[in-house]
Amino acid sequence: MHFISDQLENYIESHSENEPVLLQQLSRETHQKILQPRMLSGHYQGRVLSLISKLVNPKYILEIGTYTGYSALCLAEGLQKEGELHTIDNNEELVDFQRRYFDKSSFGNQIHQHLGNALDIIPKLKPNFDIVFIDADKVNYSNYFHLIMDKLNPGGIILSDNVLWSGKVLEPLKKDDLSTEAIMAYNKLLKDDDRVETILLPIRDGLTISRKK
Ligand SMILES: C[S@@+](CC[C@H](N)C(=O)[O-])C[C@H]1O[C@@H](n2cnc3c(N)ncnc32)[C@H](O)[C@@H]1O
């Protein structure tokens, strides 16, 4: 579903920060070689992630769902000098692709890849996240939230992608559509949990910002 017209989308992009050249290359190669390139955050959302990260200036970022590394590189732009970004993905075929682009950037030494199921890896990571970006399998969004909350610093930010799920959150729930059901439950969880203040933004497929009080 397109929430706004292509024309308006072009206008918005052309009046926002330009996409860095390295990310243009990453996006092009992802579209040429990797399945499901729609999963990549892309120019506009990428610049949003970059700006939020620069505003927060995090020491420690966790990303759940690396794919080809686009959003990791955007978030890394805001890291402190000694900061670290830890990113998790369970698709081993993407590891070398990600690393090639991480090493072409100036953040190669700060980005740590974790291969495996995020549900197993998150409990092993040390606490004190300043930003967590949740962008993996939708059925586990609520599980990720519960796993990270104790590891998130007060004032820390959770960014959750695809929370409008192509508008399906408004449609009658189809039997066996577990992803939509999970996203709807997750949106309610964020709204109801008193430990966070939450704003759902209609950016791309829906991006929620939640701040831990
Ligand atoms: C939407 S893509 C991430 C896109 C990326 N954040 C970006 O914006 O460019 C989701 C990724 O999550 C990974 N994934 C799905 N389920 C996972 C799980 N349980 N644990 C770790 N990674 C998972 C997939 O392999 C896929 O690469």
PDBQT file of the ligand as one rigid body, heavy atoms in Angstrom, charges set to zero:
ROOT
HETATM    1  C1  LIG A 301      13.430  -6.275   6.923  1.00  0.00    +0.000 C 
HETATM    2  S1  LIG A 301      14.954  -7.106   6.904  1.00  0.00    +0.000 S 
HETATM    3  C2  LIG A 301      16.013  -5.953   7.722  1.00  0.00    +0.000 C 
HETATM    4  C3  LIG A 301      16.276  -4.735   6.889  1.00  0.00    +0.000 C 
HETATM    5  C4  LIG A 301      17.363  -3.830   7.405  1.00  0.00    +0.000 C 
HETATM    6  N1  LIG A 301      17.150  -3.476   8.804  1.00  0.00    +0.000 N 
HETATM    7  C5  LIG A 301      17.372  -2.550   6.603  1.00  0.00    +0.000 C 
HETATM    8  O1  LIG A 301      16.598  -1.632   6.933  1.00  0.00    +0.000 OA
HETATM    9  O2  LIG A 301      18.106  -2.455   5.616  1.00  0.00    +0.000 OA
HETATM   10  C6  LIG A 301      14.708  -8.356   8.124  1.00  0.00    +0.000 C 
HETATM   11  C7  LIG A 301      15.917  -9.247   8.385  1.00  0.00    +0.000 C 
HETATM   12  O3  LIG A 301      15.641  -9.966   9.592  1.00  0.00    +0.000 OA
HETATM   13  C8  LIG A 301      16.233 -11.247   9.509  1.00  0.00    +0.000 C 
HETATM   14  N2  LIG A 301      15.541 -12.123  10.486  1.00  0.00    +0.000 N 
HETATM   15  C9  LIG A 301      14.281 -12.619  10.412  1.00  0.00    +0.000 A 
HETATM   16  N3  LIG A 301      13.999 -13.356  11.488  1.00  0.00    +0.000 NA
HETATM   17  C10 LIG A 301      15.108 -13.323  12.287  1.00  0.00    +0.000 A 
HETATM   18  C11 LIG A 301      15.436 -13.882  13.561  1.00  0.00    +0.000 A 
HETATM   19  N4  LIG A 301      14.555 -14.623  14.259  1.00  0.00    +0.000 N 
HETATM   20  N5  LIG A 301      16.658 -13.635  14.074  1.00  0.00    +0.000 NA
HETATM   21  C12 LIG A 301      17.553 -12.879  13.390  1.00  0.00    +0.000 A 
HETATM   22  N6  LIG A 301      17.299 -12.324  12.188  1.00  0.00    +0.000 NA
HETATM   23  C13 LIG A 301      16.088 -12.534  11.643  1.00  0.00    +0.000 A 
HETATM   24  C14 LIG A 301      16.060 -11.647   8.040  1.00  0.00    +0.000 C 
HETATM   25  O4  LIG A 301      17.051 -12.585   7.655  1.00  0.00    +0.000 OA
HETATM   26  C15 LIG A 301      16.211 -10.289   7.310  1.00  0.00    +0.000 C 
HETATM   27  O5  LIG A 301      17.510 -10.111   6.795  1.00  0.00    +0.000 OA
ENDROOT
TORSDOF 0
